[in-house]
Amino acid sequence: MKEAVKKPVESHWRSRLHEIIFEAETVGGKTFDVILIWTIIISVVVVILESVKSIRAEYGNFLLGMEWGLTIVFTIEYVLRLISVRKPWRYALSFFGVIDFLAIVPTYVSLFLPGLQYLLAIRILRLLRIFRIFKLTEYVSEAEIITSALKASAKKISVFLLAVLALVTIIGSIMYVIEGEEHGFSDIPTSIYWAIVTLTTVGYGDLSPQTAIGKAFASLVMIMGYAIIAVPTGIVTVELSRSVRAISTQVCPECHSQDHDADAIFCKYCASEL
Protein backbone atom coordinates (compact mmCIF):
# COMPACT_ATOMS: atom_id res chain seq x y z
CA MET A 1 0.00 0.00 0.00
CA LYS A 2 2.82 2.38 0.91
CA GLU A 3 4.53 1.75 -2.42
CA ALA A 4 1.25 2.36 -4.26
CA VAL A 5 0.89 5.74 -2.55
CA LYS A 6 4.55 6.66 -2.96
CA LYS A 7 4.64 6.05 -6.70
CA PRO A 8 1.85 8.54 -7.63
CA VAL A 9 3.39 11.15 -5.30
CA GLU A 10 6.81 10.68 -6.88
CA SER A 11 5.26 10.75 -10.36
CA HIS A 12 3.41 13.99 -9.56
CA TRP A 13 6.59 15.55 -8.18
CA ARG A 14 8.56 14.68 -11.29
CA SER A 15 5.73 15.84 -13.54
CA ARG A 16 5.57 19.17 -11.72
CA LEU A 17 9.36 19.58 -11.99
CA HIS A 18 9.20 18.80 -15.72
CA GLU A 19 6.41 21.33 -16.16
CA ILE A 20 8.42 24.09 -14.50
CA ILE A 21 11.74 23.35 -16.21
CA PHE A 22 10.65 22.39 -19.72
CA GLU A 23 7.25 23.95 -20.34
CA ALA A 24 6.59 27.64 -20.94
CA GLU A 25 2.79 27.61 -20.76
CA THR A 26 2.54 27.88 -16.95
CA VAL A 27 3.42 30.83 -14.75
CA GLY A 28 6.02 28.82 -12.87
CA GLY A 29 7.58 27.52 -16.07
CA LYS A 30 7.78 30.92 -17.72
CA THR A 31 9.20 32.51 -14.55
CA PHE A 32 11.88 29.81 -14.34
CA ASP A 33 12.83 30.29 -18.00
CA VAL A 34 12.96 34.08 -17.78
CA ILE A 35 15.25 33.89 -14.74
CA LEU A 36 17.36 31.30 -16.58
CA ILE A 37 17.70 33.57 -19.63
CA TRP A 38 18.93 36.49 -17.53
CA THR A 39 21.34 34.18 -15.74
CA ILE A 40 22.72 32.99 -19.08
CA ILE A 41 23.15 36.57 -20.30
CA ILE A 42 24.97 37.54 -17.10
CA SER A 43 27.24 34.50 -17.32
CA VAL A 44 28.22 35.27 -20.93
CA VAL A 45 28.93 38.90 -20.01
CA VAL A 46 31.13 37.70 -17.13
CA VAL A 47 33.14 35.47 -19.49
CA ILE A 48 33.57 38.32 -21.98
CA LEU A 49 34.65 40.81 -19.31
CA GLU A 50 37.09 38.30 -17.84
CA SER A 51 38.89 38.08 -21.18
CA VAL A 52 39.68 41.83 -21.08
CA LYS A 53 43.12 42.17 -19.51
CA SER A 54 42.54 45.51 -17.74
CA ILE A 55 39.22 44.38 -16.26
CA ARG A 56 40.63 41.00 -15.26
CA ALA A 57 43.52 42.69 -13.44
CA GLU A 58 41.15 44.77 -11.29
CA TYR A 59 38.11 42.53 -10.88
CA GLY A 60 39.56 39.09 -11.64
CA ASN A 61 38.71 37.49 -8.30
CA PHE A 62 35.16 38.83 -8.33
CA LEU A 63 34.54 37.63 -11.90
CA LEU A 64 36.06 34.24 -11.08
CA GLY A 65 33.76 33.90 -8.08
CA MET A 66 30.74 34.79 -10.21
CA GLU A 67 31.81 32.33 -12.88
CA TRP A 68 32.02 29.47 -10.41
CA GLY A 69 28.77 30.47 -8.72
CA LEU A 70 26.90 30.55 -12.03
CA THR A 71 28.45 27.26 -13.11
CA ILE A 72 27.22 25.60 -9.93
CA VAL A 73 23.73 27.00 -10.58
CA PHE A 74 23.78 25.63 -14.14
CA THR A 75 25.08 22.29 -12.86
CA ILE A 76 22.16 21.98 -10.43
CA GLU A 77 19.76 22.98 -13.22
CA TYR A 78 21.25 20.34 -15.54
CA VAL A 79 20.87 17.63 -12.90
CA LEU A 80 17.25 18.67 -12.29
CA ARG A 81 16.56 18.43 -16.01
CA LEU A 82 17.90 14.88 -16.02
CA ILE A 83 15.78 13.98 -13.00
CA SER A 84 12.57 15.45 -14.41
CA VAL A 85 12.55 13.44 -17.66
CA ARG A 86 11.67 9.75 -17.86
CA LYS A 87 14.64 8.86 -20.04
CA PRO A 88 17.58 11.10 -18.98
CA TRP A 89 19.94 9.77 -21.63
CA ARG A 90 17.64 10.95 -24.42
CA TYR A 91 17.71 14.46 -23.05
CA ALA A 92 21.47 14.29 -22.48
CA LEU A 93 22.01 13.37 -26.14
CA SER A 94 19.54 15.91 -27.53
CA PHE A 95 20.68 19.23 -29.00
CA PHE A 96 19.83 21.29 -25.91
CA GLY A 97 21.07 18.51 -23.64
CA VAL A 98 24.51 18.61 -25.23
CA ILE A 99 24.56 22.42 -25.15
CA ASP A 100 23.54 22.43 -21.47
CA PHE A 101 26.34 19.97 -20.68
CA LEU A 102 28.94 21.94 -22.64
CA ALA A 103 27.82 25.07 -20.81
CA ILE A 104 29.17 23.75 -17.51
CA VAL A 105 32.12 21.52 -18.46
CA PRO A 106 34.72 24.23 -19.38
CA THR A 107 34.80 25.67 -15.86
CA TYR A 108 35.64 22.30 -14.31
CA VAL A 109 38.14 21.40 -17.02
CA SER A 110 39.84 24.80 -16.59
CA LEU A 111 41.15 23.50 -13.26
CA PHE A 112 43.49 21.31 -15.33
CA LEU A 113 43.67 23.36 -18.54
CA PRO A 114 43.68 27.10 -17.63
CA GLY A 115 42.02 29.34 -20.19
CA LEU A 116 39.46 26.80 -21.31
CA GLN A 117 36.81 28.59 -19.26
CA TYR A 118 36.45 31.16 -22.04
CA LEU A 119 34.62 28.50 -24.05
CA LEU A 120 31.73 29.14 -21.65
CA ALA A 121 30.59 31.70 -24.22
CA ILE A 122 28.83 28.70 -25.77
CA ARG A 123 26.14 29.32 -23.15
CA ILE A 124 24.73 31.95 -25.46
CA LEU A 125 23.32 29.10 -27.57
CA ARG A 126 20.98 28.36 -24.68
CA LEU A 127 19.21 31.61 -25.51
CA LEU A 128 17.61 29.76 -28.42
CA ARG A 129 15.00 28.73 -25.87
CA ILE A 130 13.73 32.31 -25.88
CA PHE A 131 11.56 31.56 -28.92
CA ARG A 132 9.74 28.80 -27.06
CA ILE A 133 9.54 30.68 -23.78
CA PHE A 134 7.81 33.74 -25.18
CA LYS A 135 5.61 31.67 -27.50
CA LEU A 136 7.20 33.13 -30.59
CA THR A 137 5.88 30.17 -32.54
CA GLU A 138 6.26 31.94 -35.85
CA TYR A 139 10.01 32.14 -35.22
CA VAL A 140 10.11 28.54 -34.06
CA SER A 141 8.32 27.54 -37.25
CA GLU A 142 10.82 29.47 -39.36
CA ALA A 143 13.72 27.81 -37.54
CA GLU A 144 12.15 24.41 -38.12
CA ILE A 145 11.72 25.17 -41.82
CA ILE A 146 15.38 26.14 -42.14
CA THR A 147 16.48 23.00 -40.28
CA SER A 148 14.32 20.78 -42.48
CA ALA A 149 15.64 22.47 -45.62
CA LEU A 150 19.24 21.98 -44.55
CA LYS A 151 18.63 18.31 -43.78
CA ALA A 152 16.93 17.78 -47.13
CA SER A 153 19.81 19.55 -48.88
CA ALA A 154 22.56 17.62 -47.09
CA LYS A 155 23.20 15.04 -49.82
CA LYS A 156 23.15 17.56 -52.65
CA ILE A 157 25.46 19.93 -50.78
CA SER A 158 27.80 17.04 -49.93
CA VAL A 159 28.12 16.20 -53.63
CA PHE A 160 28.65 19.89 -54.38
CA LEU A 161 31.40 20.20 -51.75
CA LEU A 162 33.11 17.10 -53.09
CA ALA A 163 33.08 18.66 -56.57
CA VAL A 164 34.49 21.91 -55.18
CA LEU A 165 37.24 19.97 -53.36
CA ALA A 166 38.23 18.33 -56.62
CA LEU A 167 38.08 21.68 -58.42
CA VAL A 168 40.35 23.54 -55.98
CA THR A 169 42.83 20.66 -56.13
CA ILE A 170 42.99 21.00 -59.93
CA ILE A 171 43.15 24.81 -59.79
CA GLY A 172 45.88 24.72 -57.13
CA SER A 173 47.96 22.27 -59.16
CA ILE A 174 47.65 24.39 -62.32
CA MET A 175 48.62 27.56 -60.43
CA TYR A 176 51.61 25.77 -58.92
CA VAL A 177 52.79 24.90 -62.44
CA ILE A 178 52.16 28.44 -63.74
CA GLU A 179 53.69 30.46 -60.89
CA GLY A 180 56.11 28.08 -59.22
CA GLU A 181 58.06 28.43 -56.01
CA GLU A 182 59.76 31.68 -57.03
CA HIS A 183 56.42 33.53 -56.81
CA GLY A 184 55.35 32.17 -53.42
CA PHE A 185 53.47 29.09 -54.60
CA SER A 186 55.95 26.86 -52.77
CA ASP A 187 53.96 23.64 -53.02
CA ILE A 188 50.62 22.26 -54.16
CA PRO A 189 48.96 22.47 -50.68
CA THR A 190 49.84 26.19 -50.56
CA SER A 191 48.44 26.59 -54.07
CA ILE A 192 45.24 24.79 -53.04
CA TYR A 193 44.93 27.18 -50.10
CA TRP A 194 45.18 30.07 -52.59
CA ALA A 195 42.56 28.41 -54.79
CA ILE A 196 40.13 28.08 -51.87
CA VAL A 197 40.62 31.70 -50.80
CA THR A 198 40.19 32.94 -54.37
CA LEU A 199 37.29 30.70 -55.37
CA THR A 200 35.32 31.71 -52.27
CA THR A 201 36.04 35.39 -53.10
CA VAL A 202 37.62 35.93 -49.67
CA GLY A 203 40.92 37.19 -51.06
CA TYR A 204 43.30 37.60 -48.11
CA GLY A 205 46.00 38.98 -50.40
CA ASP A 206 48.82 37.13 -48.66
CA LEU A 207 49.51 35.16 -51.85
CA SER A 208 48.94 36.40 -55.40
CA PRO A 209 50.11 35.52 -58.92
CA GLN A 210 52.88 37.56 -60.48
CA THR A 211 52.91 36.40 -64.10
CA ALA A 212 50.48 37.51 -66.80
CA ILE A 213 49.24 33.97 -67.36
CA GLY A 214 48.79 33.50 -63.61
CA LYS A 215 46.78 36.72 -63.30
CA ALA A 216 44.58 35.75 -66.23
CA PHE A 217 43.94 32.32 -64.72
CA ALA A 218 43.26 33.91 -61.31
CA SER A 219 40.70 36.24 -62.92
CA LEU A 220 38.90 33.24 -64.38
CA VAL A 221 38.87 31.54 -60.96
CA MET A 222 37.43 34.70 -59.33
CA ILE A 223 34.60 34.88 -61.84
CA MET A 224 33.97 31.17 -61.36
CA GLY A 225 33.76 31.81 -57.62
CA TYR A 226 30.55 33.84 -57.97
CA ALA A 227 28.87 30.98 -59.81
CA ILE A 228 30.10 28.47 -57.21
CA ILE A 229 28.62 30.47 -54.33
CA ALA A 230 25.20 30.58 -56.01
CA VAL A 231 24.86 26.78 -56.20
CA PRO A 232 24.35 25.89 -52.49
CA THR A 233 22.14 28.96 -52.07
CA GLY A 234 19.87 27.69 -54.84
CA ILE A 235 19.77 24.18 -53.41
CA VAL A 236 18.70 25.37 -49.95
CA THR A 237 16.23 27.90 -51.40
CA VAL A 238 14.39 25.15 -53.30
CA GLU A 239 14.10 23.04 -50.15
CA LEU A 240 12.93 26.05 -48.13
CA SER A 241 10.03 26.55 -50.51
CA ARG A 242 8.92 22.94 -49.95
CA SER A 243 8.64 22.90 -46.17
CA VAL A 244 6.16 25.17 -44.40
CA ARG A 245 4.24 24.03 -41.33
CA ALA A 246 3.32 25.30 -37.87
CA ILE A 247 4.78 23.64 -34.78
CA SER A 248 4.00 23.61 -31.09
CA THR A 249 6.14 24.58 -28.11
CA GLN A 250 5.21 21.34 -26.29
CA VAL A 251 8.09 19.15 -25.10
CA CYS A 252 7.46 15.42 -24.87
CA PRO A 253 8.12 14.20 -21.30
CA GLU A 254 9.00 10.74 -22.62
CA CYS A 255 11.51 11.26 -25.45
CA HIS A 256 12.00 15.03 -25.10
CA SER A 257 11.18 15.80 -28.75
CA GLN A 258 10.08 19.38 -29.40
CA ASP A 259 9.05 19.83 -33.03
CA HIS A 260 5.42 18.71 -32.80
CA ASP A 261 2.60 20.01 -34.96
CA ALA A 262 0.52 22.80 -33.45
CA ASP A 263 -2.54 20.55 -33.06
CA ALA A 264 -0.65 17.48 -31.83
CA ILE A 265 -2.02 15.61 -28.81
CA PHE A 266 0.47 12.75 -28.85
CA CYS A 267 4.19 12.73 -29.57
CA LYS A 268 4.84 11.75 -33.19
CA TYR A 269 8.08 10.03 -32.19
CA CYS A 270 7.11 7.86 -29.22
CA ALA A 271 3.28 8.25 -29.12
CA SER A 272 3.30 9.55 -25.53
CA GLU A 273 0.63 12.03 -24.54
CA LEU A 274 1.81 15.64 -24.64
C-alpha positions as a printed Julia matrix, in Angstrom:
274×3 Matrix{Float64}:
  0.0    0.0     0.0
  2.82   2.38    0.91
  4.53   1.75   -2.42
  1.25   2.36   -4.26
  0.89   5.74   -2.55
  4.55   6.66   -2.96
  4.64   6.05   -6.7
  1.85   8.54   -7.63
  3.39  11.15   -5.3
  6.81  10.68   -6.88
  5.26  10.75  -10.36
  3.41  13.99   -9.56
  6.59  15.55   -8.18
  8.56  14.68  -11.29
  5.73  15.84  -13.54
  5.57  19.17  -11.72
  9.36  19.58  -11.99
  9.2   18.8   -15.72
  6.41  21.33  -16.16
  8.42  24.09  -14.5
 11.74  23.35  -16.21
 10.65  22.39  -19.72
  7.25  23.95  -20.34
  6.59  27.64  -20.94
  2.79  27.61  -20.76
  2.54  27.88  -16.95
  3.42  30.83  -14.75
  6.02  28.82  -12.87
  7.58  27.52  -16.07
  7.78  30.92  -17.72
  9.2   32.51  -14.55
 11.88  29.81  -14.34
 12.83  30.29  -18.0
 12.96  34.08  -17.78
 15.25  33.89  -14.74
 17.36  31.3   -16.58
 17.7   33.57  -19.63
 18.93  36.49  -17.53
 21.34  34.18  -15.74
 22.72  32.99  -19.08
 23.15  36.57  -20.3
 24.97  37.54  -17.1
 27.24  34.5   -17.32
 28.22  35.27  -20.93
 28.93  38.9   -20.01
 31.13  37.7   -17.13
 33.14  35.47  -19.49
 33.57  38.32  -21.98
 34.65  40.81  -19.31
 37.09  38.3   -17.84
 38.89  38.08  -21.18
 39.68  41.83  -21.08
 43.12  42.17  -19.51
 42.54  45.51  -17.74
 39.22  44.38  -16.26
 40.63  41.0   -15.26
 43.52  42.69  -13.44
 41.15  44.77  -11.29
 38.11  42.53  -10.88
 39.56  39.09  -11.64
 38.71  37.49   -8.3
 35.16  38.83   -8.33
 34.54  37.63  -11.9
 36.06  34.24  -11.08
 33.76  33.9    -8.08
 30.74  34.79  -10.21
 31.81  32.33  -12.88
 32.02  29.47  -10.41
 28.77  30.47   -8.72
 26.9   30.55  -12.03
 28.45  27.26  -13.11
 27.22  25.6    -9.93
 23.73  27.0   -10.58
 23.78  25.63  -14.14
 25.08  22.29  -12.86
 22.16  21.98  -10.43
 19.76  22.98  -13.22
 21.25  20.34  -15.54
 20.87  17.63  -12.9
 17.25  18.67  -12.29
 16.56  18.43  -16.01
 17.9   14.88  -16.02
 15.78  13.98  -13.0
 12.57  15.45  -14.41
 12.55  13.44  -17.66
 11.67   9.75  -17.86
 14.64   8.86  -20.04
 17.58  11.1   -18.98
 19.94   9.77  -21.63
 17.64  10.95  -24.42
 17.71  14.46  -23.05
 21.47  14.29  -22.48
 22.01  13.37  -26.14
 19.54  15.91  -27.53
 20.68  19.23  -29.0
 19.83  21.29  -25.91
 21.07  18.51  -23.64
 24.51  18.61  -25.23
 24.56  22.42  -25.15
 23.54  22.43  -21.47
 26.34  19.97  -20.68
 28.94  21.94  -22.64
 27.82  25.07  -20.81
 29.17  23.75  -17.51
 32.12  21.52  -18.46
 34.72  24.23  -19.38
 34.8   25.67  -15.86
 35.64  22.3   -14.31
 38.14  21.4   -17.02
 39.84  24.8   -16.59
 41.15  23.5   -13.26
 43.49  21.31  -15.33
 43.67  23.36  -18.54
 43.68  27.1   -17.63
 42.02  29.34  -20.19
 39.46  26.8   -21.31
 36.81  28.59  -19.26
 36.45  31.16  -22.04
 34.62  28.5   -24.05
 31.73  29.14  -21.65
 30.59  31.7   -24.22
 28.83  28.7   -25.77
 26.14  29.32  -23.15
 24.73  31.95  -25.46
 23.32  29.1   -27.57
 20.98  28.36  -24.68
 19.21  31.61  -25.51
 17.61  29.76  -28.42
 15.0   28.73  -25.87
 13.73  32.31  -25.88
 11.56  31.56  -28.92
  9.74  28.8   -27.06
  9.54  30.68  -23.78
  7.81  33.74  -25.18
  5.61  31.67  -27.5
  7.2   33.13  -30.59
  5.88  30.17  -32.54
  6.26  31.94  -35.85
 10.01  32.14  -35.22
 10.11  28.54  -34.06
  8.32  27.54  -37.25
 10.82  29.47  -39.36
 13.72  27.81  -37.54
 12.15  24.41  -38.12
 11.72  25.17  -41.82
 15.38  26.14  -42.14
 16.48  23.0   -40.28
 14.32  20.78  -42.48
 15.64  22.47  -45.62
 19.24  21.98  -44.55
 18.63  18.31  -43.78
 16.93  17.78  -47.13
 19.81  19.55  -48.88
 22.56  17.62  -47.09
 23.2   15.04  -49.82
 23.15  17.56  -52.65
 25.46  19.93  -50.78
 27.8   17.04  -49.93
 28.12  16.2   -53.63
 28.65  19.89  -54.38
 31.4   20.2   -51.75
 33.11  17.1   -53.09
 33.08  18.66  -56.57
 34.49  21.91  -55.18
 37.24  19.97  -53.36
 38.23  18.33  -56.62
 38.08  21.68  -58.42
 40.35  23.54  -55.98
 42.83  20.66  -56.13
 42.99  21.0   -59.93
 43.15  24.81  -59.79
 45.88  24.72  -57.13
 47.96  22.27  -59.16
 47.65  24.39  -62.32
 48.62  27.56  -60.43
 51.61  25.77  -58.92
 52.79  24.9   -62.44
 52.16  28.44  -63.74
 53.69  30.46  -60.89
 56.11  28.08  -59.22
 58.06  28.43  -56.01
 59.76  31.68  -57.03
 56.42  33.53  -56.81
 55.35  32.17  -53.42
 53.47  29.09  -54.6
 55.95  26.86  -52.77
 53.96  23.64  -53.02
 50.62  22.26  -54.16
 48.96  22.47  -50.68
 49.84  26.19  -50.56
 48.44  26.59  -54.07
 45.24  24.79  -53.04
 44.93  27.18  -50.1
 45.18  30.07  -52.59
 42.56  28.41  -54.79
 40.13  28.08  -51.87
 40.62  31.7   -50.8
 40.19  32.94  -54.37
 37.29  30.7   -55.37
 35.32  31.71  -52.27
 36.04  35.39  -53.1
 37.62  35.93  -49.67
 40.92  37.19  -51.06
 43.3   37.6   -48.11
 46.0   38.98  -50.4
 48.82  37.13  -48.66
 49.51  35.16  -51.85
 48.94  36.4   -55.4
 50.11  35.52  -58.92
 52.88  37.56  -60.48
 52.91  36.4   -64.1
 50.48  37.51  -66.8
 49.24  33.97  -67.36
 48.79  33.5   -63.61
 46.78  36.72  -63.3
 44.58  35.75  -66.23
 43.94  32.32  -64.72
 43.26  33.91  -61.31
 40.7   36.24  -62.92
 38.9   33.24  -64.38
 38.87  31.54  -60.96
 37.43  34.7   -59.33
 34.6   34.88  -61.84
 33.97  31.17  -61.36
 33.76  31.81  -57.62
 30.55  33.84  -57.97
 28.87  30.98  -59.81
 30.1   28.47  -57.21
 28.62  30.47  -54.33
 25.2   30.58  -56.01
 24.86  26.78  -56.2
 24.35  25.89  -52.49
 22.14  28.96  -52.07
 19.87  27.69  -54.84
 19.77  24.18  -53.41
 18.7   25.37  -49.95
 16.23  27.9   -51.4
 14.39  25.15  -53.3
 14.1   23.04  -50.15
 12.93  26.05  -48.13
 10.03  26.55  -50.51
  8.92  22.94  -49.95
  8.64  22.9   -46.17
  6.16  25.17  -44.4
  4.24  24.03  -41.33
  3.32  25.3   -37.87
  4.78  23.64  -34.78
  4.0   23.61  -31.09
  6.14  24.58  -28.11
  5.21  21.34  -26.29
  8.09  19.15  -25.1
  7.46  15.42  -24.87
  8.12  14.2   -21.3
  9.0   10.74  -22.62
 11.51  11.26  -25.45
 12.0   15.03  -25.1
 11.18  15.8   -28.75
 10.08  19.38  -29.4
  9.05  19.83  -33.03
  5.42  18.71  -32.8
  2.6   20.01  -34.96
  0.52  22.8   -33.45
 -2.54  20.55  -33.06
 -0.65  17.48  -31.83
 -2.02  15.61  -28.81
  0.47  12.75  -28.85
  4.19  12.73  -29.57
  4.84  11.75  -33.19
  8.08  10.03  -32.19
  7.11   7.86  -29.22
  3.28   8.25  -29.12
  3.3    9.55  -25.53
  0.63  12.03  -24.54
  1.81  15.64  -24.64
